[in-house]
Amino acid sequence: MAKVLALGAGSLAVVFSLFICFYFTSSNFIIGLSIFLPFIYFAEYLLSFSKITNQQLYKIIFYVFIFTSYVLLYIAYQFSFNSEFIIIMLVIYNIILIALPTPKQVLIYFGIVFIPLEIVLLFSTISLGFALLITLSFGYVFALSYVISLQKKSLNKRSHQNAEILKALVNNSKDAIFLVDFFSKEIWDANEKSKEIFGISDINEILNKKYYTLFLDEEFINLNRNEITQQLAQIGYYQTNVLFKRNDKTEFLGNFMISPFKAAKNNYYLIQINPVTK
């Protein structure tokens, strides 16, 4: 999500930069500032492919949002709050407020940006009515964004609780259970029992691997694809006994069941493997 946010902000920064270059070409310094903004966001997008966590990336994006807001405010002051520029400035402020993920960040952003905005409006030459209109517009969107962020926080909290309950149930299963991406066939998650059954010490050892690498014969799925597809279409799952391989290369016979499902607009496979002991 942070990657999408960085890319979207970068695209908006490109539009803003073009707006400045075409309509306000009197100051090279201002043009340079506007051109600099897209490069920051696209650098963040590239940074998302590194080992940096989403949480750290969100913090960096938040700081850049604040820097962007100060740049917009500086340019607005230099242009004596030109009405055309003020419209795009308020639009960008509104988008930033809506994009902020947590109520805490919304409050911090409001405090850091709103006070300088009022100071600059106070020392500007615009009319009191226009200054009041800008203030009310910013304040209204802040209030709306804060309410939305509170609702998102509450929803995320409930989703996290439900996920923890489901994870506890899955971890108590006697089967090895894998969550597999429908299209890439990569293992996205696994329960604790899978470590014992496949002889691994850490779940990360099998994450992002193709699920068919669990089989002794990695061509098993391809060789039985017609039968699997037919049973999935008829009864919703496919089940059979097949040989698997552990991390130490030893093999075991396991009862294999695969079933597709859809959650949060994404498609997955749920795979259950239970060693056959008799």
ChimeraX commands (.cxc) that place a marker at each C-alpha (Angstrom):
marker #1 position 0.00,0.00,0.00 radius 0.5
marker #1 position 2.88,2.38,0.80 radius 0.5
marker #1 position 4.29,1.64,-2.65 radius 0.5
marker #1 position 1.00,2.65,-4.31 radius 0.5
marker #1 position 0.81,5.78,-2.14 radius 0.5
marker #1 position 4.33,6.85,-3.16 radius 0.5
marker #1 position 3.58,6.24,-6.84 radius 0.5
marker #1 position 0.28,8.13,-6.67 radius 0.5
marker #1 position 1.85,11.06,-4.84 radius 0.5
marker #1 position 4.65,11.14,-7.41 radius 0.5
marker #1 position 2.14,11.29,-10.27 radius 0.5
marker #1 position 0.31,14.15,-8.57 radius 0.5
marker #1 position 3.63,15.94,-8.05 radius 0.5
marker #1 position 4.32,15.66,-11.80 radius 0.5
marker #1 position 0.95,17.34,-12.55 radius 0.5
marker #1 position 1.73,20.08,-10.02 radius 0.5
marker #1 position 5.18,20.62,-11.54 radius 0.5
marker #1 position 3.72,20.97,-15.03 radius 0.5
marker #1 position 1.14,23.42,-13.69 radius 0.5
marker #1 position 3.88,25.61,-12.23 radius 0.5
marker #1 position 6.05,25.42,-15.35 radius 0.5
marker #1 position 3.24,26.41,-17.71 radius 0.5
marker #1 position 1.46,29.07,-15.65 radius 0.5
marker #1 position 4.10,30.48,-13.27 radius 0.5
marker #1 position 7.42,30.80,-15.08 radius 0.5
marker #1 position 8.67,34.01,-13.46 radius 0.5
marker #1 position 10.89,32.36,-10.82 radius 0.5
marker #1 position 13.50,29.72,-11.63 radius 0.5
marker #1 position 13.78,28.84,-7.95 radius 0.5
marker #1 position 10.05,28.05,-7.70 radius 0.5
marker #1 position 10.20,26.02,-10.90 radius 0.5
marker #1 position 13.16,24.09,-9.49 radius 0.5
marker #1 position 11.24,23.38,-6.26 radius 0.5
marker #1 position 8.24,22.08,-8.17 radius 0.5
marker #1 position 10.41,19.83,-10.36 radius 0.5
marker #1 position 12.23,18.49,-7.29 radius 0.5
marker #1 position 9.01,17.15,-5.69 radius 0.5
marker #1 position 8.30,14.31,-8.20 radius 0.5
marker #1 position 11.86,13.03,-7.83 radius 0.5
marker #1 position 11.40,12.69,-4.05 radius 0.5
marker #1 position 8.26,10.57,-4.39 radius 0.5
marker #1 position 9.64,8.37,-7.14 radius 0.5
marker #1 position 12.77,7.85,-5.01 radius 0.5
marker #1 position 10.43,6.65,-2.24 radius 0.5
marker #1 position 8.75,4.32,-4.72 radius 0.5
marker #1 position 12.13,2.79,-5.60 radius 0.5
marker #1 position 12.94,2.60,-1.90 radius 0.5
marker #1 position 9.87,0.38,-1.43 radius 0.5
marker #1 position 11.68,-2.39,-3.33 radius 0.5
marker #1 position 14.43,-2.47,-0.69 radius 0.5
marker #1 position 14.30,-4.23,2.68 radius 0.5
marker #1 position 12.67,-1.23,4.33 radius 0.5
marker #1 position 9.37,-2.05,6.05 radius 0.5
marker #1 position 6.02,-0.55,5.11 radius 0.5
marker #1 position 5.83,1.17,8.50 radius 0.5
marker #1 position 9.18,2.91,7.93 radius 0.5
marker #1 position 8.18,3.86,4.40 radius 0.5
marker #1 position 4.92,5.39,5.68 radius 0.5
marker #1 position 6.94,7.54,8.10 radius 0.5
marker #1 position 9.20,8.76,5.31 radius 0.5
marker #1 position 6.19,9.56,3.11 radius 0.5
marker #1 position 4.61,11.45,6.02 radius 0.5
marker #1 position 7.71,13.65,6.42 radius 0.5
marker #1 position 7.78,14.31,2.68 radius 0.5
marker #1 position 4.08,15.25,2.82 radius 0.5
marker #1 position 4.94,17.91,5.40 radius 0.5
marker #1 position 7.85,19.17,3.27 radius 0.5
marker #1 position 5.54,19.30,0.24 radius 0.5
marker #1 position 2.97,21.29,2.20 radius 0.5
marker #1 position 5.59,23.87,3.23 radius 0.5
marker #1 position 6.75,24.16,-0.40 radius 0.5
marker #1 position 3.15,24.80,-1.50 radius 0.5
marker #1 position 2.73,27.40,1.24 radius 0.5
marker #1 position 5.96,29.15,0.29 radius 0.5
marker #1 position 4.95,29.31,-3.37 radius 0.5
marker #1 position 1.48,30.57,-2.42 radius 0.5
marker #1 position 3.03,33.41,-0.45 radius 0.5
marker #1 position 5.38,34.30,-3.30 radius 0.5
marker #1 position 2.43,34.47,-5.68 radius 0.5
marker #1 position 0.39,36.56,-3.20 radius 0.5
marker #1 position -2.10,33.71,-2.89 radius 0.5
marker #1 position -3.07,33.72,-6.54 radius 0.5
marker #1 position -6.56,32.23,-6.73 radius 0.5
marker #1 position -5.63,29.66,-9.41 radius 0.5
marker #1 position -2.70,28.41,-7.36 radius 0.5
marker #1 position -4.73,28.36,-4.14 radius 0.5
marker #1 position -7.26,26.00,-5.72 radius 0.5
marker #1 position -4.61,23.41,-6.61 radius 0.5
marker #1 position -2.86,23.94,-3.26 radius 0.5
marker #1 position -6.04,23.20,-1.32 radius 0.5
marker #1 position -6.76,20.17,-3.51 radius 0.5
marker #1 position -3.30,18.74,-2.70 radius 0.5
marker #1 position -3.75,19.54,1.01 radius 0.5
marker #1 position -7.09,17.72,0.95 radius 0.5
marker #1 position -5.61,14.67,-0.81 radius 0.5
marker #1 position -2.77,14.50,1.75 radius 0.5
marker #1 position -5.21,14.71,4.66 radius 0.5
marker #1 position -7.37,11.91,3.24 radius 0.5
marker #1 position -4.30,9.76,2.44 radius 0.5
marker #1 position -2.89,9.89,5.99 radius 0.5
marker #1 position -3.58,6.46,7.54 radius 0.5
marker #1 position -3.85,7.16,11.29 radius 0.5
marker #1 position -5.67,9.75,13.45 radius 0.5
marker #1 position -2.35,10.61,15.12 radius 0.5
marker #1 position -0.74,11.53,11.80 radius 0.5
marker #1 position -3.79,13.59,10.81 radius 0.5
marker #1 position -3.53,15.57,14.06 radius 0.5
marker #1 position 0.23,16.07,13.74 radius 0.5
marker #1 position -0.09,17.16,10.12 radius 0.5
marker #1 position -2.88,19.60,10.96 radius 0.5
marker #1 position -0.89,21.17,13.80 radius 0.5
marker #1 position 2.33,21.45,11.78 radius 0.5
marker #1 position 0.72,22.84,8.62 radius 0.5
marker #1 position -2.31,24.80,9.88 radius 0.5
marker #1 position -0.39,27.17,12.17 radius 0.5
marker #1 position 2.14,28.26,9.48 radius 0.5
marker #1 position -0.78,28.61,7.04 radius 0.5
marker #1 position -2.55,31.04,9.37 radius 0.5
marker #1 position 0.67,33.00,10.01 radius 0.5
marker #1 position 1.33,33.38,6.29 radius 0.5
marker #1 position -2.30,34.40,5.66 radius 0.5
marker #1 position -1.98,37.00,8.42 radius 0.5
marker #1 position 1.06,38.64,6.80 radius 0.5
marker #1 position -0.27,38.40,3.26 radius 0.5
marker #1 position -2.12,41.12,1.35 radius 0.5
marker #1 position -5.27,39.08,0.58 radius 0.5
marker #1 position -8.67,40.07,1.89 radius 0.5
marker #1 position -9.98,38.83,5.21 radius 0.5
marker #1 position -12.85,37.01,3.50 radius 0.5
marker #1 position -10.52,35.08,1.18 radius 0.5
marker #1 position -8.25,34.16,4.10 radius 0.5
marker #1 position -11.27,32.95,6.06 radius 0.5
marker #1 position -12.43,30.86,3.09 radius 0.5
marker #1 position -9.01,29.15,2.87 radius 0.5
marker #1 position -9.03,28.51,6.62 radius 0.5
marker #1 position -12.52,27.05,6.63 radius 0.5
marker #1 position -11.78,24.83,3.63 radius 0.5
marker #1 position -8.66,23.40,5.27 radius 0.5
marker #1 position -10.41,22.98,8.62 radius 0.5
marker #1 position -13.43,21.22,7.11 radius 0.5
marker #1 position -11.33,18.65,5.27 radius 0.5
marker #1 position -9.23,18.12,8.40 radius 0.5
marker #1 position -12.35,17.31,10.44 radius 0.5
marker #1 position -13.64,14.96,7.72 radius 0.5
marker #1 position -10.28,13.25,7.39 radius 0.5
marker #1 position -9.98,12.79,11.14 radius 0.5
marker #1 position -13.38,11.11,11.35 radius 0.5
marker #1 position -12.51,8.81,8.41 radius 0.5
marker #1 position -9.16,7.88,9.98 radius 0.5
marker #1 position -10.90,6.98,13.25 radius 0.5
marker #1 position -13.30,4.71,11.36 radius 0.5
marker #1 position -10.40,3.08,9.47 radius 0.5
marker #1 position -8.55,2.51,12.75 radius 0.5
marker #1 position -11.61,0.87,14.29 radius 0.5
marker #1 position -12.13,-1.33,11.22 radius 0.5
marker #1 position -8.45,-2.35,11.13 radius 0.5
marker #1 position -8.59,-3.22,14.81 radius 0.5
marker #1 position -11.59,-5.51,14.31 radius 0.5
marker #1 position -9.97,-7.10,11.26 radius 0.5
marker #1 position -6.76,-7.70,13.21 radius 0.5
marker #1 position -8.69,-9.33,16.06 radius 0.5
marker #1 position -10.55,-11.59,13.64 radius 0.5
marker #1 position -7.28,-12.48,11.92 radius 0.5
marker #1 position -5.67,-13.37,15.27 radius 0.5
marker #1 position -8.61,-15.63,16.18 radius 0.5
marker #1 position -8.46,-17.37,12.79 radius 0.5
marker #1 position -4.68,-17.76,13.06 radius 0.5
marker #1 position -5.02,-19.33,16.51 radius 0.5
marker #1 position -7.52,-21.86,15.14 radius 0.5
marker #1 position -5.28,-22.68,12.17 radius 0.5
marker #1 position -2.21,-23.12,14.38 radius 0.5
marker #1 position -4.09,-25.64,16.52 radius 0.5
marker #1 position -4.76,-27.82,13.48 radius 0.5
marker #1 position -2.96,-31.16,13.10 radius 0.5
marker #1 position -2.52,-30.45,9.38 radius 0.5
marker #1 position 0.08,-28.34,7.67 radius 0.5
marker #1 position -1.90,-25.45,6.18 radius 0.5
marker #1 position -0.61,-23.10,3.49 radius 0.5
marker #1 position -2.05,-19.91,2.01 radius 0.5
marker #1 position -1.07,-19.76,-1.66 radius 0.5
marker #1 position -1.53,-16.95,-4.15 radius 0.5
marker #1 position -3.87,-18.10,-6.92 radius 0.5
marker #1 position -1.90,-16.60,-9.81 radius 0.5
marker #1 position 1.76,-16.72,-8.77 radius 0.5
marker #1 position 1.39,-20.09,-6.95 radius 0.5
marker #1 position 3.67,-18.70,-4.22 radius 0.5
marker #1 position 3.23,-19.61,-0.54 radius 0.5
marker #1 position 2.21,-16.48,1.33 radius 0.5
marker #1 position 1.68,-17.90,4.80 radius 0.5
marker #1 position 1.75,-21.17,6.73 radius 0.5
marker #1 position 0.75,-22.43,10.17 radius 0.5
marker #1 position 3.05,-23.67,12.93 radius 0.5
marker #1 position 2.30,-27.36,12.25 radius 0.5
marker #1 position 3.87,-27.04,8.80 radius 0.5
marker #1 position 7.27,-26.50,10.44 radius 0.5
marker #1 position 7.02,-29.82,12.26 radius 0.5
marker #1 position 5.68,-31.78,9.29 radius 0.5
marker #1 position 8.21,-30.44,6.77 radius 0.5
marker #1 position 11.14,-30.24,9.17 radius 0.5
marker #1 position 11.86,-26.52,8.98 radius 0.5
marker #1 position 12.85,-24.17,11.79 radius 0.5
marker #1 position 11.34,-20.96,10.41 radius 0.5
marker #1 position 8.26,-20.32,8.28 radius 0.5
marker #1 position 10.27,-17.81,6.22 radius 0.5
marker #1 position 12.20,-20.72,4.71 radius 0.5
marker #1 position 9.21,-21.65,2.55 radius 0.5
marker #1 position 7.48,-18.30,2.06 radius 0.5
marker #1 position 7.46,-17.00,-1.55 radius 0.5
marker #1 position 8.35,-20.46,-2.86 radius 0.5
marker #1 position 6.08,-22.23,-5.37 radius 0.5
marker #1 position 3.79,-24.63,-3.54 radius 0.5
marker #1 position 4.51,-27.50,-5.93 radius 0.5
marker #1 position 8.11,-27.59,-4.61 radius 0.5
marker #1 position 6.65,-29.33,-1.55 radius 0.5
marker #1 position 5.96,-32.46,-3.64 radius 0.5
marker #1 position 8.54,-35.20,-4.13 radius 0.5
marker #1 position 7.62,-35.04,-7.81 radius 0.5
marker #1 position 7.34,-31.32,-8.58 radius 0.5
marker #1 position 5.49,-32.16,-11.81 radius 0.5
marker #1 position 2.61,-33.77,-9.88 radius 0.5
marker #1 position 0.28,-30.79,-10.39 radius 0.5
marker #1 position 1.04,-30.51,-14.10 radius 0.5
marker #1 position 0.60,-34.26,-14.64 radius 0.5
marker #1 position -2.79,-34.27,-12.90 radius 0.5
marker #1 position -4.00,-30.82,-13.91 radius 0.5
marker #1 position -7.08,-32.01,-15.82 radius 0.5
marker #1 position -8.31,-34.15,-12.94 radius 0.5
marker #1 position -7.62,-31.38,-10.41 radius 0.5
marker #1 position -9.41,-28.75,-12.49 radius 0.5
marker #1 position -12.41,-31.03,-12.99 radius 0.5
marker #1 position -12.81,-31.78,-9.27 radius 0.5
marker #1 position -12.35,-28.14,-8.28 radius 0.5
marker #1 position -15.13,-27.19,-10.70 radius 0.5
marker #1 position -17.47,-29.99,-9.54 radius 0.5
marker #1 position -17.04,-30.18,-5.75 radius 0.5
marker #1 position -14.83,-27.16,-4.92 radius 0.5
marker #1 position -11.74,-29.07,-3.75 radius 0.5
marker #1 position -9.28,-31.75,-4.79 radius 0.5
marker #1 position -8.01,-34.43,-2.40 radius 0.5
marker #1 position -5.60,-37.34,-2.76 radius 0.5
marker #1 position -2.61,-39.08,-1.16 radius 0.5
marker #1 position 0.75,-38.08,-2.59 radius 0.5
marker #1 position 4.45,-38.15,-1.65 radius 0.5
marker #1 position 6.04,-35.02,-0.19 radius 0.5
marker #1 position 9.61,-34.15,0.75 radius 0.5
marker #1 position 10.89,-32.69,3.98 radius 0.5
marker #1 position 13.61,-30.10,4.32 radius 0.5
marker #1 position 16.18,-32.86,4.94 radius 0.5
marker #1 position 15.16,-34.52,1.60 radius 0.5
marker #1 position 13.37,-37.44,3.31 radius 0.5
marker #1 position 9.96,-38.29,1.89 radius 0.5
marker #1 position 6.58,-39.01,3.44 radius 0.5
marker #1 position 3.09,-39.89,2.26 radius 0.5
marker #1 position 0.54,-37.20,2.96 radius 0.5
marker #1 position -3.13,-36.55,2.42 radius 0.5
marker #1 position -3.26,-33.50,0.17 radius 0.5
marker #1 position -6.28,-31.20,-0.19 radius 0.5
marker #1 position -6.44,-28.00,-2.21 radius 0.5
marker #1 position -9.38,-25.61,-2.49 radius 0.5
marker #1 position -9.62,-22.14,-4.09 radius 0.5
marker #1 position -11.29,-19.20,-2.37 radius 0.5
marker #1 position -11.59,-15.45,-2.67 radius 0.5
marker #1 position -10.97,-12.91,0.09 radius 0.5
marker #1 position -10.57,-9.12,0.02 radius 0.5
marker #1 position -10.93,-9.16,-3.79 radius 0.5
marker #1 position -7.92,-11.50,-4.11 radius 0.5
marker #1 position -7.85,-15.14,-5.14 radius 0.5
marker #1 position -6.05,-17.80,-3.11 radius 0.5
marker #1 position -5.58,-21.52,-2.66 radius 0.5
marker #1 position -5.88,-23.14,0.74 radius 0.5
marker #1 position -3.71,-26.24,0.95 radius 0.5
marker #1 position -3.93,-28.82,3.75 radius 0.5
marker #1 position -1.40,-31.64,4.14 radius 0.5
marker #1 position -1.71,-34.37,6.77 radius 0.5
marker #1 position 0.90,-37.16,7.00 radius 0.5
marker #1 position -0.58,-40.64,6.44 radius 0.5
marker #1 position 0.73,-42.76,9.31 radius 0.5
marker #1 position -1.08,-46.01,8.50 radius 0.5
marker link #1:1,2 radius 0.2
marker link #1:2,3 radius 0.2
marker link #1:3,4 radius 0.2
marker link #1:4,5 radius 0.2
marker link #1:5,6 radius 0.2
marker link #1:6,7 radius 0.2
marker link #1:7,8 radius 0.2
marker link #1:8,9 radius 0.2
marker link #1:9,10 radius 0.2
marker link #1:10,11 radius 0.2
marker link #1:11,12 radius 0.2
marker link #1:12,13 radius 0.2
marker link #1:13,14 radius 0.2
marker link #1:14,15 radius 0.2
marker link #1:15,16 radius 0.2
marker link #1:16,17 radius 0.2
marker link #1:17,18 radius 0.2
marker link #1:18,19 radius 0.2
marker link #1:19,20 radius 0.2
marker link #1:20,21 radius 0.2
marker link #1:21,22 radius 0.2
marker link #1:22,23 radius 0.2
marker link #1:23,24 radius 0.2
marker link #1:24,25 radius 0.2
marker link #1:25,26 radius 0.2
marker link #1:26,27 radius 0.2
marker link #1:27,28 radius 0.2
marker link #1:28,29 radius 0.2
marker link #1:29,30 radius 0.2
marker link #1:30,31 radius 0.2
marker link #1:31,32 radius 0.2
marker link #1:32,33 radius 0.2
marker link #1:33,34 radius 0.2
marker link #1:34,35 radius 0.2
marker link #1:35,36 radius 0.2
marker link #1:36,37 radius 0.2
marker link #1:37,38 radius 0.2
marker link #1:38,39 radius 0.2
marker link #1:39,40 radius 0.2
marker link #1:40,41 radius 0.2
marker link #1:41,42 radius 0.2
marker link #1:42,43 radius 0.2
marker link #1:43,44 radius 0.2
marker link #1:44,45 radius 0.2
marker link #1:45,46 radius 0.2
marker link #1:46,47 radius 0.2
marker link #1:47,48 radius 0.2
marker link #1:48,49 radius 0.2
marker link #1:49,50 radius 0.2
marker link #1:50,51 radius 0.2
marker link #1:51,52 radius 0.2
marker link #1:52,53 radius 0.2
marker link #1:53,54 radius 0.2
marker link #1:54,55 radius 0.2
marker link #1:55,56 radius 0.2
marker link #1:56,57 radius 0.2
marker link #1:57,58 radius 0.2
marker link #1:58,59 radius 0.2
marker link #1:59,60 radius 0.2
marker link #1:60,61 radius 0.2
marker link #1:61,62 radius 0.2
marker link #1:62,63 radius 0.2
marker link #1:63,64 radius 0.2
marker link #1:64,65 radius 0.2
marker link #1:65,66 radius 0.2
marker link #1:66,67 radius 0.2
marker link #1:67,68 radius 0.2
marker link #1:68,69 radius 0.2
marker link #1:69,70 radius 0.2
marker link #1:70,71 radius 0.2
marker link #1:71,72 radius 0.2
marker link #1:72,73 radius 0.2
marker link #1:73,74 radius 0.2
marker link #1:74,75 radius 0.2
marker link #1:75,76 radius 0.2
marker link #1:76,77 radius 0.2
marker link #1:77,78 radius 0.2
marker link #1:78,79 radius 0.2
marker link #1:79,80 radius 0.2
marker link #1:80,81 radius 0.2
marker link #1:81,82 radius 0.2
marker link #1:82,83 radius 0.2
marker link #1:83,84 radius 0.2
marker link #1:84,85 radius 0.2
marker link #1:85,86 radius 0.2
marker link #1:86,87 radius 0.2
marker link #1:87,88 radius 0.2
marker link #1:88,89 radius 0.2
marker link #1:89,90 radius 0.2
marker link #1:90,91 radius 0.2
marker link #1:91,92 radius 0.2
marker link #1:92,93 radius 0.2
marker link #1:93,94 radius 0.2
marker link #1:94,95 radius 0.2
marker link #1:95,96 radius 0.2
marker link #1:96,97 radius 0.2
marker link #1:97,98 radius 0.2
marker link #1:98,99 radius 0.2
marker link #1:99,100 radius 0.2
marker link #1:100,101 radius 0.2
marker link #1:101,102 radius 0.2
marker link #1:102,103 radius 0.2
marker link #1:103,104 radius 0.2
marker link #1:104,105 radius 0.2
marker link #1:105,106 radius 0.2
marker link #1:106,107 radius 0.2
marker link #1:107,108 radius 0.2
marker link #1:108,109 radius 0.2
marker link #1:109,110 radius 0.2
marker link #1:110,111 radius 0.2
marker link #1:111,112 radius 0.2
marker link #1:112,113 radius 0.2
marker link #1:113,114 radius 0.2
marker link #1:114,115 radius 0.2
marker link #1:115,116 radius 0.2
marker link #1:116,117 radius 0.2
marker link #1:117,118 radius 0.2
marker link #1:118,119 radius 0.2
marker link #1:119,120 radius 0.2
marker link #1:120,121 radius 0.2
marker link #1:121,122 radius 0.2
marker link #1:122,123 radius 0.2
marker link #1:123,124 radius 0.2
marker link #1:124,125 radius 0.2
marker link #1:125,126 radius 0.2
marker link #1:126,127 radius 0.2
marker link #1:127,128 radius 0.2
marker link #1:128,129 radius 0.2
marker link #1:129,130 radius 0.2
marker link #1:130,131 radius 0.2
marker link #1:131,132 radius 0.2
marker link #1:132,133 radius 0.2
marker link #1:133,134 radius 0.2
marker link #1:134,135 radius 0.2
marker link #1:135,136 radius 0.2
marker link #1:136,137 radius 0.2
marker link #1:137,138 radius 0.2
marker link #1:138,139 radius 0.2
marker link #1:139,140 radius 0.2
marker link #1:140,141 radius 0.2
marker link #1:141,142 radius 0.2
marker link #1:142,143 radius 0.2
marker link #1:143,144 radius 0.2
marker link #1:144,145 radius 0.2
marker link #1:145,146 radius 0.2
marker link #1:146,147 radius 0.2
marker link #1:147,148 radius 0.2
marker link #1:148,149 radius 0.2
marker link #1:149,150 radius 0.2
marker link #1:150,151 radius 0.2
marker link #1:151,152 radius 0.2
marker link #1:152,153 radius 0.2
marker link #1:153,154 radius 0.2
marker link #1:154,155 radius 0.2
marker link #1:155,156 radius 0.2
marker link #1:156,157 radius 0.2
marker link #1:157,158 radius 0.2
marker link #1:158,159 radius 0.2
marker link #1:159,160 radius 0.2
marker link #1:160,161 radius 0.2
marker link #1:161,162 radius 0.2
marker link #1:162,163 radius 0.2
marker link #1:163,164 radius 0.2
marker link #1:164,165 radius 0.2
marker link #1:165,166 radius 0.2
marker link #1:166,167 radius 0.2
marker link #1:167,168 radius 0.2
marker link #1:168,169 radius 0.2
marker link #1:169,170 radius 0.2
marker link #1:170,171 radius 0.2
marker link #1:171,172 radius 0.2
marker link #1:172,173 radius 0.2
marker link #1:173,174 radius 0.2
marker link #1:174,175 radius 0.2
marker link #1:175,176 radius 0.2
marker link #1:176,177 radius 0.2
marker link #1:177,178 radius 0.2
marker link #1:178,179 radius 0.2
marker link #1:179,180 radius 0.2
marker link #1:180,181 radius 0.2
marker link #1:181,182 radius 0.2
marker link #1:182,183 radius 0.2
marker link #1:183,184 radius 0.2
marker link #1:184,185 radius 0.2
marker link #1:185,186 radius 0.2
marker link #1:186,187 radius 0.2
marker link #1:187,188 radius 0.2
marker link #1:188,189 radius 0.2
marker link #1:189,190 radius 0.2
marker link #1:190,191 radius 0.2
marker link #1:191,192 radius 0.2
marker link #1:192,193 radius 0.2
marker link #1:193,194 radius 0.2
marker link #1:194,195 radius 0.2
marker link #1:195,196 radius 0.2
marker link #1:196,197 radius 0.2
marker link #1:197,198 radius 0.2
marker link #1:198,199 radius 0.2
marker link #1:199,200 radius 0.2
marker link #1:200,201 radius 0.2
marker link #1:201,202 radius 0.2
marker link #1:202,203 radius 0.2
marker link #1:203,204 radius 0.2
marker link #1:204,205 radius 0.2
marker link #1:205,206 radius 0.2
marker link #1:206,207 radius 0.2
marker link #1:207,208 radius 0.2
marker link #1:208,209 radius 0.2
marker link #1:209,210 radius 0.2
marker link #1:210,211 radius 0.2
marker link #1:211,212 radius 0.2
marker link #1:212,213 radius 0.2
marker link #1:213,214 radius 0.2
marker link #1:214,215 radius 0.2
marker link #1:215,216 radius 0.2
marker link #1:216,217 radius 0.2
marker link #1:217,218 radius 0.2
marker link #1:218,219 radius 0.2
marker link #1:219,220 radius 0.2
marker link #1:220,221 radius 0.2
marker link #1:221,222 radius 0.2
marker link #1:222,223 radius 0.2
marker link #1:223,224 radius 0.2
marker link #1:224,225 radius 0.2
marker link #1:225,226 radius 0.2
marker link #1:226,227 radius 0.2
marker link #1:227,228 radius 0.2
marker link #1:228,229 radius 0.2
marker link #1:229,230 radius 0.2
marker link #1:230,231 radius 0.2
marker link #1:231,232 radius 0.2
marker link #1:232,233 radius 0.2
marker link #1:233,234 radius 0.2
marker link #1:234,235 radius 0.2
marker link #1:235,236 radius 0.2
marker link #1:236,237 radius 0.2
marker link #1:237,238 radius 0.2
marker link #1:238,239 radius 0.2
marker link #1:239,240 radius 0.2
marker link #1:240,241 radius 0.2
marker link #1:241,242 radius 0.2
marker link #1:242,243 radius 0.2
marker link #1:243,244 radius 0.2
marker link #1:244,245 radius 0.2
marker link #1:245,246 radius 0.2
marker link #1:246,247 radius 0.2
marker link #1:247,248 radius 0.2
marker link #1:248,249 radius 0.2
marker link #1:249,250 radius 0.2
marker link #1:250,251 radius 0.2
marker link #1:251,252 radius 0.2
marker link #1:252,253 radius 0.2
marker link #1:253,254 radius 0.2
marker link #1:254,255 radius 0.2
marker link #1:255,256 radius 0.2
marker link #1:256,257 radius 0.2
marker link #1:257,258 radius 0.2
marker link #1:258,259 radius 0.2
marker link #1:259,260 radius 0.2
marker link #1:260,261 radius 0.2
marker link #1:261,262 radius 0.2
marker link #1:262,263 radius 0.2
marker link #1:263,264 radius 0.2
marker link #1:264,265 radius 0.2
marker link #1:265,266 radius 0.2
marker link #1:266,267 radius 0.2
marker link #1:267,268 radius 0.2
marker link #1:268,269 radius 0.2
marker link #1:269,270 radius 0.2
marker link #1:270,271 radius 0.2
marker link #1:271,272 radius 0.2
marker link #1:272,273 radius 0.2
marker link #1:273,274 radius 0.2
marker link #1:274,275 radius 0.2
marker link #1:275,276 radius 0.2
marker link #1:276,277 radius 0.2
marker link #1:277,278 radius 0.2
view
